[in-house]
Amino acid sequence: GAGVSQSPRYKVAKRGQDVALRCDPISGHVSLFWYQQALGQGPEFLTYFQNEAQLDKSGLPSDRFFAERPEGSVSTLKIQRTQQEDSAVYLCASSLVRDRGRQPQHFGDGTRLSIL
Amino acid sequence: AQSVAQPEDQVKVAEGNPLTVKCTYSVSGNPYLFWYVQYPNRGLQFLLKYITGDNLVKGSYGFEAEFNKSQTSFHLKKPSALVSDSALYFCAVNSGGYQKVTFGIGTKLQVIP
């Protein structure tokens, strides 16, 4: 596609429910990142994929967070037993080449998650 | 560890005047520096980057930034601000190899007509 696509754009869930957020990166992009952006803050790194391999998951805040990219394209971020502190915008970004830090990332518009 | 500081939560400037949005960084080794812009309810859009070479980098929409190694700064500038430049601006850094990018907390730019 023309850009990074994220769905849903908005998600409201009750505390304790599981949610799944989808990211469809730009076709052919090798690197994929997930970020969490709290209100009034900059994006905070969650996890990084190179193709289907999850190379860094050091930013995932707890074991309730899980991400996958099984075929090296679409990625899903899953949050189990959601808590109110999970409320944030979740951003996905991709870049063309194996990311050696030089390439800018292309961001989707994010999923705004609200936990009631 | 790497970090980015954006010391101003908000910058206000009159339309037509020059603007500066400040950024300082801390990183081990040589930095890769980026500026992104975010409009309401949208993702971040890349503006410009410094990897190596000339300290003055030109980017999209007339923006430029100056890398200053001695002051560990990478301030964003534009000679003449437009109302449409009003948005949230993020500075970001990494140190190459694979390194996760670290973002600042953002500076809200308001251009007053």
Interface residues (C-beta under 8 A of the other chain):
Chain A: V4 F33 G40 Q41 G42 P43 E44 F45 Y48 Q50 L55 D56 S58 G59 L91 A93 R98 D99 R100 G101 R102 P104 Q105 H106 F107 G108 D109 G110 R112
Chain B: V4 Y32 F34 Y36 N41 R42 G43 L44 Q45 F46 K49 I51 F90 A92 N94 S95 G96 G97 Y98 Q99 K100 V101 T102 F103 G104 I105 G106
